[in-house]
Amino acid sequence: MTPVVCVVFGGKSSEHEVSCISAYNIIRHLDQEKYKLLLVGITKEGESYLYSGDLSHIKDGSWVQSPGKSCVISPNPKHGGLLVMNKNGDFFTEHVDVYFPVLHGKNGEDGTIQGVFALSQIPYVGNGVLSSALCMDKILTKKVLSREGIPVTEGFDLIHHAEQDVDTVDQTIQATIGYPVVVKPANAGSSVGISSAANKEELAAALKTAEKEDRRVLIEKMLDVREVECAVLGTYGDAKASCLGEIVKTTAMYDYDTKYIDDTSELVIPANLDRQQADAIRDLAVRAIYALDCNGLARVDFFVEKCTGKVYLNEVNTLPGFTDISMYPMLWKNSGLSYAALLDKLIALAQSSIGGR
């Protein structure tokens, strides 16, 4: 019997638009002779719909103008999938064999929807509740990685409540890591809410930007680095690391606009690193996803300091982008795994790990 794969896209998140672009690409590459597809779109307000319209409207976000029938991803295992609402108030069920969440950022990558999938007892692509929540939190991720002996950039975290606290934070920076610094919200993806600061005045603005996303803030020493990424695929004890890719920036920071709007950065695959250093980074990537209990897929991002060659793990992304310019599928393509074959592998991993998260 043809397995029913339900692709979930959009989401109540600052990364809603990127999710729609990723989902469009995934849907186009899923072999519809192998799978029956259901498409569930979640609006920015958090409303879910069973969408059956033009796929191009997913990519440009206009699907919300005619979203289809309202639906619920049921956490009740007896329902076996979706509850779809008719206009008269009745509902019917749509069976799902595997959920494929394509939801970046909050409410989709942070363990929230993974909890619903887990309650439904239906397999789903990607990481479980614990690893999703943990990797979404930059502060807790750093604490776990540091405990495991994996190098991370120097910094500190804080709960910032009012503008007058800027004086205290400024004093702490000057007494410890020094300027310039990078200011990040603890929970946000795709570099949303991240900015740099070279002095107290810029720090005040950076804190305000970060606090729009989260009350908890991470402050790190800003280094002169190369940015290198590794894609990891597999389950605990059997994860494989791809070749490495490097992001050559044309701006001071690889922020949201640079990633998805300006398209000004160059992606170099494979990264120009000697074999020994590349293998060491790949080993660190696998060690990190084991330490964080990741399952299925992750993109692990590193800094390589230009003046020393020292390697630091920056962050782990448990649901990386699948856009045309996203590093995760490009790294696997360069490592010999096509886009379609990568999706097949992810679905197979989900089907085999229902009880293992």
LOVEX-901708 format. One record per atom (N, C-alpha, C): x, y, z. Coordinates in steps of 0.001 Angstrom, whole numbers, plus 500000, padded with zeros to 6 digits. Layout:
BEGIN
XYZ/...
***
This chain:
BEGIN
500840498805500000/500000500000500000/500880501252500000/500504502235499229/501269503471499135/501196504248500442/502343504552501065/502311505294502325/501828506724502125/501060507195503105/500536508555503078/501494509454503861/502096510405503175/503026511342503793/502349512707503869/502263513235505072/501632514536505284/502717515588505500/502851516495504542/503819517584504635/503138518761505337/503753519222506420/503205520330507205/504103521543507004/503523522671506601/504339523836506242/503728525122506793/504501526196506668/504037527503507138/504408527705508588/503384527848509430/503613527911510856/503515529307511450/503196529336512736/503145530583513499/504555530896513960/505319531520513075/506745531696513293/507253532857512460/508334533475512914/508983534525512121/509627533959510869/509680532632510760/510279531976509599/509218531313508713/508003531807508807/506878531251508042/507183531205506545/507683532318505996/507909532400504553/508969531408504088/510036531265504863/511090530317504492/510548528894504520/509710528600505497/509097527271505590/508299526955504327/507562527936503830/506750527701502629/507631527404501412/508749528117501299/509665527876500178/510294526490500294/510721526127501508/511292524793501731/510275523713501384/509049523887501846/508004522888501607/507725522727500119/507679523830499399/507446523778497953/508495522899497280/509756523092497651/510823522287497054/510705520819497434/510395520552498688/510256519159499134/509118518461498408/507983519123498309/506820518526497646/507142518196496187/507837519111495506/508189518883494101/509115517684493931/509952517413494927/510927516331494809/510451515004495389/509318514994496071/508784513728496582/508158512944495426/508517511696495303/508038510840494216/506593510436494499/505658510985493730/504245510721493986/503801509361493461/504721508600492867/504440507190492594/504766506337493810/505612506873494706/505965506170495935/505058506554497100/504595507812497101/503863508338498250/502575509023497806/501553508883498649/500379509730498532/500605510923499448/500439512135498915/500747513327499686/499497514028500203/499550514423501460/498603515361502046/499391516599502427/498812517761502232/499495519013502516/498715519794503565/499354520073504682/498722520853505750/499478522159505906/498785523259505655/499378524573505831/498918525187507140/499857525783507855/499548526475509097/499800527962508882/498797528781509152/498916530219508942/499773530859510035/500078532136509856/500837532877510861/500041533040512155/498735532836512071/497894532904513266/497763531551513943/498338530509513343/498305529180513929/497139528318513493/496403528734512462/495260527957511969/495739526943510930/495214525706511003/495651524615510127/494605524311509066/495063524063507838/494171523770506724/494739522640505871/493847521815505359/494227520787504393/494214521441503020/495391521670502473/495529522433501242/495634521516500035/494905521847498968/494948521032497755/495048521897496502/495477523144496669/495543524066495540/496859524010494788/497115525059494033/498311525183493196/499565525212494084/500543524371493749/501764524315494548/502537525627494519/502492526352493418/503233527607493332/502737528617494347/501482528470494785/500936529387495780/501511529120497168/502041527915497369/502762527646498622/504062528435498624/504772528411497525/506070529077497443/505959530573497679/504945531219497088/504848532677497229/503966533113498401/503422532134499148/502642532452500339/501184532761500092/500757532795498823/499367533167498525/498381532034498783/498868530859499216/497975529733499520/496955530118500589/497289531060501462/496395531431502568/495119532103502072/495106532569500810/493905533217500271/492811532200499965/493187530972499666/492232529871499477/492836528630500118/492835528556501453/493639527544502137/493047526138502145/491767526010501802/491150524687501840/490340524479503105/490165523227503496/489331522906504646/490136522982505939/489483523558506954/490116523606508271/490358522188508777/491501521982509436/491813520648509919/492586520723511228/492712519576511866/493457519456513116/494384518248512987/495646518426513385/496553517287513517/496212516629514849/495534515517514782/494997514935516007/496083514249516833/496138514557518145/497064513839519026/496516512493519488/495264512205519136/494616510960519554/494996509837518583/495711508815519048/496140507741518132/494980507005517481/493787507051518074/492624506382517472/492206507044516166/492516508324516012/492131509023514780/493069508686513629/494310508380513926/495249507943512892/495665509004511913/495528510286512286/495962511338511362/495227512637511577/494601513144510516/493973514458510535/492478514376510783/491960515391511457/490516515625511517/490226516801510594/489417516586509577/489141517610508575/487687518065508718/487479519374508799/486168519927509106/485375520261507839/484124519861507824/483200520301506790/482507521597507237/481920522323506292/481280523593506617/480085523427507545/479435522260507498/478261522045508342/478625521641509764/479909521602510059/480340521257511409/480753519815511579/480420518960510609/480866517573510659/482370517508510329/482954516365510604/484365516193510250/484591514774509756/485677514601509061/486104513270508638/487586513139508913/488074511916508890/489489511673509173/490257511394507886/491508511817507878/492441511486506798/493604510724507421/493787509497506981/494849508661507529/496220509192507130/497174509161508056/498553509577507807/499491508472508270/500455508117507421/501476507138507802/502736507797508347/503090508951507770/504296509672508200/504032511169508087/504358511905509144/504346513363509065/505723513855508634/505728514863507769/506979515484507336/506871516975507661/507284517358508869/507195518781509218/508259519595508490/507833520672507866/508766521604507220/508494522969507851/508764523046509123/508423524203509934/509684524717510618/510143525875510213/511361526439510776/511020527387511921/511827527348512965/511648528297514057/510648527847515102/510116528817515841/509233528539516962/507953527843516505/507431527007517370/506175526270517167/506267525185516106/507455524980515555/507587523939514551/508901523192514624/509919523876515161/511251523290515237/511716523148516686/510873523570517612/511275523655519011/510669522565519892/510131521527519280/509540520429520035/508041520544520214/507461521690519879/506028521908520094/505187520944519269/505343520991517943/504522520117517103/505020518681517168/506291518479517477/506815517118517639/506093516407518786/505700517162519814/504929516575520908/503571516076520452/502939516831519552/501648516393519003/501829515116518187/502868515083517363/503140513881516580/503392512679517489/504161512906518546/504483511811519464/503225511268520125/502311512149520516/501057511703521128/500213510904520141/500271511279518869/499480510582517849/499997509177517560/501264508926517956/501935507651517702/502117507380516207/502199508457515449/502467508362514015/503907508797513770/504694508042513006/506088508418512742/506184509804512106/507295510474512379/507510511786511781/508983511990511469/509222512750510414/510587513028509974/511256513985510962/512507513678511285/513294514616512061/513389514287513528/513792515281514281/514163515112515669/512969515082516604/513189514460517772/512149514340518762/511959515597519585/511100515504520596/510745516656521421/511969517202522149/512712516341522813/513842516792523621/514906517475522784/515378516805521736/516460517375520929/516004518630520196/514754518658519747/514245519851519064/514243521048520007/513713520846521212/513660521943522184/515058522366522611/515916521401522841/517265521683523319/518075522462522294/518054522022521034/518852522685520011/518290524050519627/516997524249519839/516401525557519575/516883526584520589/517266526109521770/517705526998522843/519233527114522797/519730528235522296/521174528410522105/521934528359523424/521316528831524487/521986528843525786/522178527423526298/521113526637526291/521211525264526792/522071524393525883/522002524627524593/522859523886523660/524330524087524012/524711525329524250/526115525611524589/526514524933525894/525619524910526862/525939524287528147/526188522786527972/525350522119527173/525520520682526941/526809520414526171/527033521175525113/528230520958524303/529509521213525107/529499522255525921/530670522550526757/530950521400527714/529896520854528290/530054519734529218/530631518505528524/530350518379527229/530855517248526453/532240517508525869/532812518652526175/534144518964525687/534193519424524246/533060519841523702/533008520349522330/533187521861522380/534168522414521659/534485523845521787/533367524751521264/533024525758522064/532030526761521685/532622528143521939/532051529163521320/532584530512521475/532351531029522897/533258531878523352/533194532427524694/532024533408524805/531336533391525930/530225534308526122/529489534064527417/528340534706527561/527524534530528759/526068534794528401/525157534349529253/523736534545529005/523130535406530104/521961535975529803/521291536835530769/519804536887530479/519068537289531511/517644537595531358/517540539099531504/517294539766530395/517357541226530341/515944541791530427/515690542652531390/514331543131531628/514111544598531281/515118545429531440/514879546860531252/516119547542530706/515910548706530100/517011549393529441/518121549769530408/517764550058531678/518810550444532626/519805549307532893/519421548062532560/520342546949532740/521508546992531754/521418547839530729/522486547928529740/523808548290530404/523772549133531409/525004549508532112/525694548282532703/524914547422533343/525484546225533960/526044545283532909/525282545086531813/525739544195530745/527013544739530101/527046546034529866/528228546671529294/529451546456530187/529271546619531483/530378546416532418/530859544968532402/529902544027532309/530278542606532257/531066542290530995/530632542840529872/531351542613528613/532776543139528710/532924544352529204/534255544954529270/535170544213530245/534570543593531277/535376542878532271/535689541442531859/534994540939530833/535166539529530453/535607539377528997/534664539318528086/534989538955526702/535405540144525843/534984541359526223/535329542546525463/534514542696524182/534475543918523662/533809544196522390/534746543854521232/534186543588520026/532771543519519668/532131542205520095/530784542219520208/530042541036520611/528901540774519642/528386539559519696/527180539183518968/526086538935520003/524913539518519790/523791539402520721/522698538575520051/522293537485520722/521345536544520120/520190536260521077/518962536166520556/517895535601521378/518164534119521598/517830533615522776/518090532200523054/517320531302522116/516086531679521779/515237530833520945/514777531583519709/515424531314518601/515019531819517285/515954531194516274/515465530973515077/516285530366514042/516538531317512898/517328530841511924/517626531602510703/518193532982510998/518920533110512104/519569534366512493/518583535491512781/517331535155513019/516335536167513374/516681536750514739/516692538074514846/516940538739516118/518391538868516502/519309538446515636/520733538484515948/521365539753515370/522193540414516170/522929541575515687/524229541705516462/525099542589515993/526397542782516632/526439544135517322/527400544265518223/527572545526518936/529052545745519207/529510546979518942/530910547339519169/531074548282520346/529952548719520941/530014549637522072/528685549601522817/528587550381523877/527410550368524741/526150550801523994/526264551811523143/525092552299522421/524544551224521479/525431550565520749/524994549495519852/524470548309520643/525032548087521826/524559547011522682/523104547206523067/522728548430523423/521349548716523818/520378548369522690/520746548755521458/519882548452520309/519833546957520042/520977546268520163/521032544825519913/520196544053520919/520224544481522178/519414543814523202/517925543962522906/517522545147522479/516116545364522134/515695544460520978/516576544324519983/516270543461518836/516116542015519273/517029541542520111/516984540152520566/515758539884521421/515396540849522246/514283540641523179/512918540628522500/512868541013521236/511615540869520488/511306539392520254/512345538554520300/512184537126520039/512152536293521315/512875536717522360/512978535901523571/513429536771524736/512951536463525940/513375537195527133/514783536793527560/515285535665527094/516623535186527430/517558535473526269/518727536002526600/519645536506525578/521031535905525795/521688535617524699/523053535095524710/523978536140524101/525072536415524789/526070537365524294/527387536621524109/527939536705522894/529162535976522574/530221536914522017/531473536535522246/532588537267521654/532524537134520132/532642538248519438/532633538227517980/534047537977517480/534208536934516698/535509536534516185/535574536753514679/536774536844514161/536993536917512718/537123535476512223/536053534977511606/535978533539511333/535530533246509907/535788532007509513/535148531391508360/533951530599508885/532852530590508132/531660529863508565/531521528591507741/531573527458508426/531590526150507785/530425525337508316/529740524616507423/528559523846507817/528696522389507388/528072521517508198/528092520077507938/526677519533508084/526249518696507157/524944518049507226/525107516653507808/524247516315508760/524298514999509388/522976514290509129/523066512995508832/521894512197508486/522004510848509181/520933510422509855/520937509112510487/520466509155511923/520539508013512580/520079507882513954/521266507681514883/520986507648516181/522062507521517166/522854506237516917/524164506383516836/525044505249516597/525279504951515143/524499505594514250/524639505302512822/524519506575511986/524901507710512552/524798508978511833/525994509170510920/525744509771509772/526798510047508796/526888511553508565/528119512029508402/528358513438508134/528676513637506658/528148514695506078/528392515024504673/529762515668504509/530078516029503276/531205516921503056/530872518271503684/531835519162503743/531615520462504371/531373521539503325/530613522549503734/530396523710502886/530797524965503633/531224525978502899/531613527244503523/530754528374502973/530356529267503870/529616530458503485/530593531616503389/530769532154502193/531636533307501992/530742534539501978/530832535327503052/529904536440503264/530370537697502540/529376538485502124/529659539810501587/529194540888502557/528633540458503712/528205541380504762/528914540988506043/528852541859507042/529548541588508301/528978540371509001/527665540172508873/527026539031509523/526171538275508516/526092536963508709/525243536105507869/523862536093508502/523101537178508270/521815537348508941/520680536837508064/519434537067508517/518259536542507816/518199537055506375/518392538379506184/518306538943504841/519365538356503916/520576538170504445/521649537609503628/521343536168503239/520720535418504144/520416534012503879/519322533847502831/518255534667502937/517050534351502175/516550535430501226/517041536666501388/516487537758500590/517527538315499618/518676538776500144/519673539415499284/520361538431498344/520548537168498824/521232536141498023/522598536634497553/523339537277498476/524627537850498102/525808537009498561/525588536053499462/526696535228499935/526952534079498960/528202533646498936/528593532531498073/528730531268498911/528189530160498423/528332528875499090/529408528068498361/530440527686499083/531553526937498499/531478525499498999/531251524561498068/531137523144498409/532007522334497446/532944521531497969/533312521389499377/534129522577499871/534117522779501183/534878523872501776/536367523667501540/537064524763501393/538508524714501131/539265524533502447/539261523301502944/539964522934504171/540812521706503901/541930521581504622/542709520366504429/541950519172505011/542300518001504548/541527516806504885/541493516545506383/542602516760507047/542657516493508485/541695517398509247/541677518687508911/540778519606509602/539316519319509253/539059519003507981/537695518682507566/537176517447508295/538002516404508403/537581515190509110/537330515468510588/538151516338511181/537967516680512594/536631517393512804/536273518278511878/535000519002511980/533826518042511795/533950517124510850/532888516149510624/532700515267511860/533790514883512491/533692514090513721/533012514883514831/533339516168514953/532698517014515954/531195517126515700/530820517196514422/529392517303514086/528626516084514575/529172514900514345/528505513673514796/528492513596516322/529619513959516966/529658513976518429/528586514900518991/528408516035518352/527439517021518838/526013516502518747/525662515875517638/524269515427517518/523990514240518447/525010513444518757/524827512395519752/524634513011521137/525430514023521464/525339514679522765/523975515327522971/523385515812521862/522105516516521931/520917515610521615/521195514300521445/520160513294521215/519350513560519943/520031514044518908/519345514318517641/519056513023516892/518052513078516042/517612511894515310/517141512290513916/517656511642512901/517189511880511536/518075512834510781/517978514123511113/518755515112510357/519129516284511241/520227516917510890/520658518147511544/521721518794510679/521748520117510714/522849520855510105/523653521473511240/524934521170511268/525792521634512352/526711522720511808/526658523896512434/527375525068511934/528586525362512805/529704525614512149/530966525835512843/531575527179512461/532415527692513362/533312528803513075/534740528263513032/535516528717512061/536945528434512022/537654529784512107/538316530031513229/538953531328513427/540094531507512421/540077532640511731/541029532858510633/542470532931511117/542713533576512246/544092533798512666/544716532589513355/543887531707513914/544427530564514670/544064529211514086/542996529157513278/542514527874512767/541682527106513781/541431527702514958/540634527023515968/539192526863515500/538588525742515868/537222525422515455/536287525566516652/535159526227516420/534125526376517447/532788525962516853/532002525217517612/530657524882517149/529735526059517455/529057526552516434/528178527714516595/526771527289517006/526133526427516215/524788525977516569/524419524725515790/523349524080516256/522820522875515605/521386523170515189/521109523000513907/519777523274513363/519085521947513099/517986521676513822/517330520369513731/516327520258512589/515980521387511962/515123521326510783/515631522353509781/516758522059509143/517402523036508255/516566523328507027/516894524443506387/516159524844505198/516327523882504030/515306523843503188/515336523038501967/514999523911500757/515403525184500811/515185526075499675/516197525761498574/516103526494497467/517034526276496353/518479526568496745/518672527449497731/520034527837498113/520389527332499509/519640526365500022/519899525843501363/521074524870501352/521889524972502394/523111524186502456/522845522699502664/521838522342503482/521663520934503835/521483520029502614/520501520254501743/520383519364500572/521550519503499603/522155520695499529/523286520877498621/524504520076499084/524713520018500400/525831519239500921/525656517758500620/524435517249500780/524212515828500500/524273515533499006/523814516481498189/523938516280496743/525406516164496355/526254517023496945/527674516979496651/528333515730497224/527680515131498234/528200513903498833/527648512649498160/526866512842497083/526394511710496292/524959511288496523/524194512087497293/522798511734497585/521892512798496976/521089512416495996/520221513377495323/519142513897496271/518503514985495873/517432515583496681/516339514546496942/515870513863495889/514793512880496038/515237511714496915/516468511236496726/516973510127497534/517116510529498998/517502511785499243/517593512300500612/516226512276501289/515190512691500583/513842512679501154/513387511247501434/513679510339500515/513339508922500739/514009508402502006/515265508763502188/516017508320503355/515416508877504638/515045510137504626/514454510762505814/513128510103506192/512318509785505194/511039509127505460/511268507715505991/512226507007505399/512542505653505871/513045505684507307/513877506662507647/514363506795509021/513217507047509993/512272507881509557/511100508153510406/510299506873510654/510068506116509605/509278504898509731/509948503864510623/511274503890510700/511994502886511463/512254503284512905/511915504524513275/512304505013514606/511136505486515444/509929504973515180/508740505448515879/508870505295517384/509491504256517858/509582504072519308/510896504537519899/511776505085519068/513120505348519509/513420506765519907/512426507655519864/512710509045520216/512572509246521713/
***
